Amino acid sequence: MKDQIKPLFTDILLVCDQEGLLGGTFFAIDGCKLSSNASKEWSGKIKDLKKKKQKIERKLTALVEDHIDIDKEQRAVKQKMCARREKQIKRLEQQAAKMEKWLSENDKKIGVNKKELHSNVTDNDSAKMHTSHGTVQGYNAQAIVDSKHQVIVNGEAIGKGLDNENLPPVIDGAKQNLASIGKGKDYFKGKILTADSSYHSVTNLTKCNEEKLDAYIPDNKFRNRDKRFASRVGYRPRSKKFTFADFQYDRDTDQYICPNGKPLKRLVKAGRHKGKLLRVYRSSEKDCSRCQLRAKCLRYKDAKRRHLSYYADASGQNISQAMVRPKRGVRYIRSE
């Protein structure tokens, strides 16, 4: 009922503006996960859904064969069992037909990273989302609010659990709503916008820059840098591990020196990650096994040695931080 709800929403927004309920200087955006009228059991990649269809068909074939065998049994027993089997067969036939029709009309859902996303047979616009109450099949409901009297200027239901790309469509929708009540295209220019750290992404920040918004969006690491959080009751900061800055580079020997004075030698064969040259330095297992600073250096108790890795250009210069995840037993240092 979008065609009916949209005009009603803008009419209410117009009344709020006429009554002076819109401040127009300070906005906030946030979202919450809402379940849709669709089962997460009917979600998956196309190949998974095809397997599910084949499973339903195999079960249907087995039930039909059982149904034939029941016909040979006594009449009283047959009537009860046949009625139950007929219901199961009918339900499975409907499920198989529904799946067949959906697969013939839909293709893969491709995400921003060009990888296939999970589809849903019942509601393909929805998505699987992680919440504090478990995983749900639903929508990420977004709202941008005027701070003066908490009036919502736009709301969107987005089939994506993460907020890292949700700000542009919400801002664009708010501009359309506000334009319908007589506001200009540059309404958000110079206005304040606040959001939590889940909105901190290049996509969202670029949109704020385009709209010339005075945006306040913290990144995920802001608590680690703010000393005020250390004195907060109940706050337990993670134990600080040695970082890239704690290791000194010796240009003459082309190796790094750890805080305990032990060398990390470069592997002769340079690796590659995502098409980029990756330089890797690693310590000796003997040095790390006897080191008194293991707790501050290695993430896992059973780790054998420390690794350092970074992207390098042809001359070996560090050009960016390595995006390699540490495996168990190995600790990577990421340049900062």
ZAMARGU-4260 file (C-alpha; in steps of 0.2 Angstrom, whole numbers, plus 5000, padded with zeros to 4 digits):
<rodrens>
0) 5000/5000/5000 | 5015/5012/4997 | 5005/5022/4985 | 4992/5026/4998 | 5004/5028/5013
5) 5016/5039/5005 | 5004/5054/5002 | 4997/5052/5019 | 5014/5052/5027 | 5019/5068/5017
10) 5002/5076/5022 | 5006/5073/5041 | 5023/5080/5038 | 5016/5096/5031 | 5004/5098/5046
15) 5020/5096/5057 | 5029/5109/5048 | 5014/5121/5048 | 5013/5119/5067 | 5031/5122/5070
20) 5036/5105/5075 | 5051/5103/5064 | 5067/5111/5069 | 5076/5108/5053 | 5094/5110/5061
25) 5098/5093/5070 | 5094/5075/5063 | 5097/5058/5069 | 5096/5041/5060 | 5095/5024/5067
30) 5087/5007/5063 | 5080/4991/5071 | 5077/4973/5064 | 5059/4968/5060 | 5054/4951/5056
35) 5044/4948/5039 | 5030/4936/5035 | 5043/4924/5028 | 5052/4909/5035 | 5071/4909/5036
40) 5070/4890/5032 | 5066/4895/5014 | 5082/4906/5012 | 5098/4901/5004 | 5108/4902/4988
45) 5101/4896/4972 | 5110/4880/4973 | 5104/4877/4990 | 5086/4880/4985 | 5088/4868/4971
50) 5094/4855/4983 | 5079/4858/4994 | 5067/4856/4980 | 5075/4839/4975 | 5074/4834/4994
55) 5055/4838/4993 | 5053/4828/4977 | 5062/4813/4985 | 5051/4814/5000 | 5035/4815/4989
60) 5040/4800/4979 | 5043/4790/4995 | 5026/4795/5002 | 5017/4790/4986 | 5026/4773/4986
65) 5020/4771/5005 | 5003/4776/4999 | 5002/4762/4987 | 5008/4749/5000 | 4994/4755/5012
70) 4981/4750/4999 | 4985/4732/5001 | 4982/4733/5020 | 4966/4731/5030 | 4952/4743/5026
75) 4950/4751/5044 | 4969/4754/5045 | 4970/4760/5027 | 4957/4774/5029 | 4966/4782/5044
80) 4983/4781/5036 | 4977/4786/5019 | 4970/4802/5025 | 4986/4807/5034 | 4996/4802/5019
85) 4985/4812/5007 | 4988/4828/5017 | 5006/4826/5017 | 5007/4822/4999 | 4996/4837/4995
90) 5007/4849/5006 | 5023/4842/4998 | 5016/4844/4980 | 5012/4862/4984 | 5029/4866/4991
95) 5037/4858/4976 | 5026/4868/4964 | 5030/4884/4973 | 5049/4881/4973 | 5048/4876/4954
100) 5039/4892/4950 | 5050/4903/4960 | 5066/4896/4953 | 5060/4898/4935 | 5056/4916/4938
105) 5071/4922/4949 | 5089/4923/4947 | 5104/4925/4959 | 5104/4940/4971 | 5121/4948/4969
110) 5129/4959/4983 | 5140/4975/4982 | 5155/4963/4983 | 5149/4954/4967 | 5146/4938/4978
115) 5129/4929/4979 | 5117/4933/4993 | 5104/4922/5001 | 5087/4923/4992 | 5070/4919/5000
120) 5056/4910/4991 | 5042/4919/5001 | 5049/4936/5002 | 5064/4939/4991 | 5066/4957/4996
125) 5069/4952/5014 | 5086/4945/5021 | 5093/4935/5035 | 5098/4946/5049 | 5107/4944/5066
130) 5098/4952/5081 | 5100/4951/5100 | 5086/4938/5100 | 5094/4927/5086 | 5093/4926/5067
135) 5077/4933/5059 | 5071/4934/5041 | 5066/4952/5039 | 5070/4970/5036 | 5081/4983/5043
140) 5069/4997/5047 | 5077/5014/5046 | 5071/5031/5052 | 5078/5048/5051 | 5071/5060/5064
145) 5070/5079/5067 | 5077/5082/5085 | 5065/5096/5090 | 5050/5085/5093 | 5056/5068/5087
150) 5046/5069/5071 | 5051/5056/5058 | 5055/5064/5041 | 5058/5048/5032 | 5057/5029/5035
155) 5063/5015/5025 | 5062/4996/5026 | 5079/4989/5019 | 5083/4971/5016 | 5100/4972/5022
160) 5106/4969/5040 | 5121/4980/5040 | 5120/4999/5041 | 5135/5003/5031 | 5126/5007/5015
165) 5109/5012/5022 | 5111/5031/5024 | 5110/5036/5006 | 5093/5029/5002 | 5086/5036/5019
170) 5093/5054/5015 | 5087/5053/4997 | 5069/5048/5003 | 5069/5062/5016 | 5074/5075/5003
175) 5059/5069/4992 | 5047/5070/5007 | 5053/5087/5012 | 5053/5093/4994 | 5034/5088/4993
180) 5031/5101/5007 | 5040/5115/4999 | 5058/5113/5006 | 5073/5116/4994 | 5085/5103/4987
185) 5099/5109/4998 | 5088/5107/5014 | 5102/5097/5023 | 5116/5108/5019 | 5125/5113/5035
190) 5113/5103/5046 | 5119/5092/5060 | 5117/5073/5058 | 5121/5060/5071 | 5122/5041/5069
195) 5130/5027/5079 | 5146/5018/5074 | 5137/5005/5063 | 5135/5019/5050 | 5153/5023/5049
200) 5158/5018/5031 | 5165/5026/5015 | 5148/5025/5007 | 5139/5034/5021 | 5153/5047/5024
205) 5153/5051/5005 | 5135/5054/5005 | 5136/5066/5020 | 5150/5075/5011 | 5139/5077/4995
210) 5125/5084/5005 | 5137/5095/5015 | 5130/5088/5031 | 5139/5092/5048 | 5139/5073/5052
215) 5145/5065/5068 | 5147/5046/5066 | 5160/5038/5077 | 5171/5023/5070 | 5171/5006/5079
220) 5188/5010/5088 | 5183/5026/5096 | 5181/5019/5113 | 5199/5012/5113 | 5206/5029/5110
225) 5195/5039/5122 | 5203/5039/5140 | 5186/5043/5147 | 5179/5026/5144 | 5193/5018/5155
230) 5186/5026/5170 | 5168/5021/5166 | 5160/5009/5179 | 5158/4991/5171 | 5169/4995/5156
235) 5183/4982/5153 | 5195/4987/5139 | 5204/4974/5130 | 5222/4970/5135 | 5233/4980/5124
240) 5244/4969/5112 | 5260/4975/5104 | 5256/4985/5088 | 5266/4988/5072 | 5273/5004/5080
245) 5282/4993/5094 | 5293/4984/5081 | 5308/4993/5075 | 5314/4990/5057 | 5333/4987/5054
250) 5336/4993/5036 | 5354/4986/5035 | 5348/4968/5039 | 5330/4970/5032 | 5322/4963/5048
255) 5311/4969/5062 | 5316/4969/5080 | 5303/4965/5093 | 5301/4974/5110 | 5311/4960/5118
260) 5325/4962/5106 | 5323/4947/5095 | 5323/4948/5076 | 5308/4944/5064 | 5316/4939/5047
265) 5308/4942/5030 | 5302/4927/5021 | 5312/4925/5005 | 5297/4922/4994 | 5285/4936/4994
270) 5267/4931/4995 | 5252/4939/4986 | 5235/4943/4993 | 5221/4950/4982 | 5233/4953/4968
275) 5245/4964/4979 | 5263/4960/4984 | 5263/4955/5002 | 5279/4955/5013 | 5280/4944/5028
280) 5292/4944/5042 | 5291/4931/5056 | 5300/4927/5072 | 5309/4911/5078 | 5298/4898/5087
285) 5313/4896/5099 | 5313/4915/5103 | 5294/4916/5106 | 5293/4900/5116 | 5304/4907/5130
290) 5299/4925/5129 | 5292/4933/5144 | 5281/4945/5134 | 5271/4932/5125 | 5255/4937/5134
295) 5256/4955/5126 | 5262/4949/5109 | 5252/4933/5105 | 5234/4932/5104 | 5232/4913/5107
300) 5241/4903/5121 | 5246/4890/5108 | 5253/4902/5096 | 5271/4897/5090 | 5278/4913/5083
305) 5274/4931/5078 | 5271/4937/5060 | 5271/4954/5053 | 5264/4957/5035 | 5260/4972/5024
310) 5257/4977/5006 | 5272/4983/4998 | 5277/4991/4981 | 5290/4984/4969 | 5304/4992/4980
315) 5297/4984/4996 | 5290/5000/5003 | 5275/4998/5015 | 5261/5006/5005 | 5246/5000/5015
320) 5240/4989/5030 | 5239/4971/5026 | 5221/4964/5026 | 5226/4946/5031 | 5216/4938/5045
325) 5227/4930/5058 | 5225/4911/5059 | 5226/4901/5075 | 5244/4899/5080 | 5250/4914/5070
330) 5249/4933/5075 | 5249/4946/5062 | 5254/4964/5065 | 5244/4976/5055 | 5252/4993/5050
335) 5243/5008/5056
</rodrens>
